[in-house]
Amino acid sequence: MTEKKLDYFNDMEIVYASRVLILAPSKKFVSSPSPSFEFIRKGSVTLEYGNRKLFLQGPVLTWVPQDVSLRFINETGDFYDHLWVNFSGERGKRIIESFMKNCPQGYIELNKDLEKELEVAFMRIVNDFHTHKEVFHDRMVFTLEKMIWDIQQYLSPLPVETSKDIYHINTLAQKIALNPFEEYDFEAIAKEKNISLIHFRRLFKEVTSLPLHQYLLQQKIIYCARLLSSGKYQVKEVALSCNFPDLGNFSRLFTKYMHCSPREYLMKNKR
C-alpha cells in the first residue's frame, strides 16, 4: 500500500524546542524571531521584552510574540527548570494572538495537574524535535494543540458530567509514550484509582483506541523507530538494547506498527 500523508499540520513549524536547568544566578539575552511558549517549571525568573517586565514563579506558563529581544534574569541562583518551544506559521500566529488577546497579563499560574500535563507535553516536543523533527513534525504540532486544549480546560473547564477521562487515562498514556520501557504495575495503578483491572483496561481502550498491551507495544516500537532515525544504531543494536532478542519477531512487530521493515525505515529516515 502506498503511504499517504495528510498535510493538515503543514501550516505550523516547530522552530526549536529545548530545556535548561540552572543552579546559579544568570542573565540571558536572546532574540526571538518566532513566537514561543515558555514553561517555567521550577524556580523564579524575571522576563523582560518590549515594555513588559514579568516576575515569574514556577510553575507558570508564559508566551512571547515574534521579533522581540528578551532577557531572562535568574537572580537567586535557586534551582531553575525552564522548557520552551518556538513555532511559526499561520496556525502559530493564531495561537499566539489568541493568548495575547485573552490573557493580557502575559502568563498563567499552574496547578499541580496542569503542571504535570505541560511537563509531559513539553518533554515530548523536546524529545521529538531532537530525535528527528521532520519525522515527528505532525506529532509535535498535535502535542502543542493538545497542550492548548488542556490550558483552555484549566481556564474554562467543561462541566464535570461531560468530562470522560475522569481517571486521567490520557495522562498515563502520554507517560507511557515518553517512557515505554518503564516497569508499569497496571494492577496497582487500577487499585489506586479504585477501579478493577478489567474496568481500567476497558477505559484505557476507550481513550487510546487500543488495548493496553497493544498500546504499550506500539510505543516501544515507536521508541525503536526514533533510535533508528537518529542514524547512530543498526537494526540489531536497537532490537537487542530494547529487549527484542528475536530479530525476526522484532521485524514483524516493527512492520505491523510502522508499515515498513526496520531496515527500510532506517534507510528512509537516516540523517
Secondary structure in CASP SS format (residue, H / E / C, confidence):
PFRMAT SS
TARGET T0000
AUTHOR 0000-0000-0000
METHOD secondary structure of the structure
MODEL  1
M C 1.00
T C 1.00
E C 1.00
K C 1.00
K C 1.00
L C 1.00
D C 1.00
Y C 1.00
F C 1.00
N C 1.00
D C 1.00
M C 1.00
E E 1.00
I E 1.00
V E 1.00
Y E 1.00
A E 1.00
S E 1.00
R E 1.00
V E 1.00
L E 1.00
I E 1.00
L C 1.00
A C 1.00
P C 1.00
S E 1.00
K E 1.00
K E 1.00
F E 1.00
V E 1.00
S E 1.00
S E 1.00
P C 1.00
S C 1.00
P C 1.00
S E 1.00
F E 1.00
E E 1.00
F E 1.00
I E 1.00
R E 1.00
K E 1.00
G C 1.00
S E 1.00
V E 1.00
T E 1.00
L E 1.00
E E 1.00
Y E 1.00
G C 1.00
N C 1.00
R E 1.00
K E 1.00
L E 1.00
F E 1.00
L E 1.00
Q E 1.00
G C 1.00
P C 1.00
V E 1.00
L E 1.00
T E 1.00
W E 1.00
V E 1.00
P C 1.00
Q C 1.00
D C 1.00
V E 1.00
S E 1.00
L E 1.00
R E 1.00
F E 1.00
I E 1.00
N E 1.00
E C 1.00
T C 1.00
G C 1.00
D C 1.00
F C 1.00
Y E 1.00
D E 1.00
H E 1.00
L E 1.00
W E 1.00
V E 1.00
N E 1.00
F E 1.00
S E 1.00
G C 1.00
E H 1.00
R H 1.00
G H 1.00
K H 1.00
R H 1.00
I H 1.00
I H 1.00
E H 1.00
S H 1.00
F H 1.00
M H 1.00
K H 1.00
N H 1.00
C C 1.00
P C 1.00
Q C 1.00
G C 1.00
Y E 1.00
I E 1.00
E E 1.00
L C 1.00
N C 1.00
K H 1.00
D H 1.00
L H 1.00
E H 1.00
K H 1.00
E H 1.00
L H 1.00
E H 1.00
V H 1.00
A H 1.00
F H 1.00
M H 1.00
R H 1.00
I H 1.00
V H 1.00
N H 1.00
D H 1.00
F H 1.00
H H 1.00
T H 1.00
H H 1.00
K C 1.00
E C 1.00
V C 1.00
F C 1.00
H H 1.00
D H 1.00
R H 1.00
M H 1.00
V H 1.00
F H 1.00
T H 1.00
L H 1.00
E H 1.00
K H 1.00
M H 1.00
I H 1.00
W H 1.00
D H 1.00
I H 1.00
Q H 1.00
Q H 1.00
Y H 1.00
L H 1.00
S C 1.00
P C 1.00
L C 1.00
P C 1.00
V H 1.00
E H 1.00
T H 1.00
S C 1.00
K C 1.00
D C 1.00
I C 1.00
Y C 1.00
H C 1.00
I H 1.00
N H 1.00
T H 1.00
L H 1.00
A H 1.00
Q H 1.00
K H 1.00
I H 1.00
A H 1.00
L H 1.00
N C 1.00
P C 1.00
F C 1.00
E C 1.00
E C 1.00
Y C 1.00
D C 1.00
F H 1.00
E H 1.00
A H 1.00
I H 1.00
A H 1.00
K H 1.00
E H 1.00
K C 1.00
N C 1.00
I C 1.00
S C 1.00
L H 1.00
I H 1.00
H H 1.00
F H 1.00
R H 1.00
R H 1.00
L H 1.00
F H 1.00
K H 1.00
E H 1.00
V H 1.00
T H 1.00
S C 1.00
L C 1.00
P C 1.00
L H 1.00
H H 1.00
Q H 1.00
Y H 1.00
L H 1.00
L H 1.00
Q H 1.00
Q H 1.00
K H 1.00
I H 1.00
I H 1.00
Y H 1.00
C H 1.00
A H 1.00
R H 1.00
L H 1.00
L H 1.00
S H 1.00
S C 1.00
G C 1.00
K C 1.00
Y C 1.00
Q C 1.00
V H 1.00
K H 1.00
E H 1.00
V H 1.00
A H 1.00
L H 1.00
S H 1.00
C C 1.00
N C 1.00
F C 1.00
P C 1.00
D C 1.00
L H 1.00
G H 1.00
N H 1.00
F H 1.00
S H 1.00
R H 1.00
L H 1.00
F H 1.00
T H 1.00
K H 1.00
Y H 1.00
M H 1.00
H C 1.00
C C 1.00
S C 1.00
P H 1.00
R H 1.00
E H 1.00
Y H 1.00
L H 1.00
M H 1.00
K H 1.00
N H 1.00
K C 1.00
R C 1.00
END
